[in-house]
Amino acid sequence: WAMEHIKSKVLRGATPWKAGVGKLSLIQPSSAEEFVEFLRAATSSSSNPQHKDLYFHLLRCFTDADATMSGVIDADGFDQLIDIAAIAPRKYGFAPSAEAMFKTDAERKNSRSELFKSIDKDGGGTISFDEFLNWAMEHIKGKVTGGVKAEYQPMAIKEDSSLVAKNLPIYDDASSPADFAAFCKKAATDKSSPEHQQLYYHLLRCFSDADASMNGRIKKEDFDALIDVAGAAPRKFGFAPHASEMFSSVQERKDYRANLFRTINTEGTGEISFQEFLAWAMKHINGKVSHGVQSWAVVKHLAAPAPVPAATKKRTGLFSGCSCFSFV
């Protein structure tokens, strides 16, 4: 187990651990043979460590192409996504360059547009990460099962220097509550700011950490864990209470969050995508900071005059005008 675990780490490039830094690492095999071996293991079982690494690799590819940071990609973004995802196989000669495949840019775009439509099952004009992930996993499995060979000219790959920026935590040891509040306000109100990009990747890390099935979607049972993961940052700075302060029992907490889950899962599928969580979280955070965020201790003190039942505190404390910052 240890050997397999260590091997999966070095394939993605081992780096020192740092709190808040995510796993959006591109796989880094050292040879064509190792690359094929990795893909075979990754697609043979979802419980393999290689499957997890491939999940994060594909997540990184998707977010690199998500220029609008909205959690979805249109046909133009998909054209870019295909080139990003093809970097690894092209490095070892498992895929041709776009120039070798297509005579013109128009031919390339038309071909990829048709592929995009086949993935965009609902015809909405965009695809979310889970849709891309399902297609990519099946596509890769088909390739390695059929006996893939390195039959093209290997391509030199330029090292990606943007990984560090995308893995930055949204706070550090020197951050104060005021710094965190200012960060959240800037991130939620200015989509062109570096803070917005950092918050986008922070929420992505929260989502992927809670995606226990690694299929790009969160079920009601996983949503409970997602809220705790996302609430860790505001709790660190005193802007959110612990669940034990809000709910009188575990069942009460789960019931409340199940109701919240249903408001986000507007399609009633029983699962939410990163796009749905991202849209809700950004709107939720914007609503909090726009009213002037306060610490949970201050809010609790202001609400202290009369004892309030736990269920009532929960409704009035967070989602009925309260200006503390919490994911519940």
Salt bridges, closest charged atoms under 4 A:
GLU37 OE2 - LYS7 NZ 2.87
ASP53 OD1 - ARG12 NE 2.66
ASP64 OD1 - ARG60 NE 2.98
ASP64 OD1 - LYS166 NZ 2.31
ASP79 OD2 - ARG108 NH2 2.83
ASP79 OD1 - ARG112 NH1 2.80
ASP83 OD1 - ARG90 NH1 3.31
ASP83 OD1 - ARG112 NH2 3.06
ASP105 OD1 - ARG108 NH1 3.07
GLU114 OE2 - LYS117 NZ 3.49
ASP130 OD2 - ARG217 NH1 2.69
ASP160 OD2 - ARG60 NH2 2.45
ASP190 OD2 - LYS186 NZ 3.25
ASP224 OD2 - ARG253 NH2 2.62
ASP224 OD1 - ARG257 NH1 2.75
ASP228 OD1 - ARG235 NH2 3.74
ASP228 OD1 - ARG257 NH1 3.19
GLU245 OE1 - LYS300 NZ 3.08
GLU252 OE2 - LYS314 NZ 3.60
GLU271 OE1 - ARG217 NE 3.39
GLU276 OE1 - ARG217 NH2 3.84
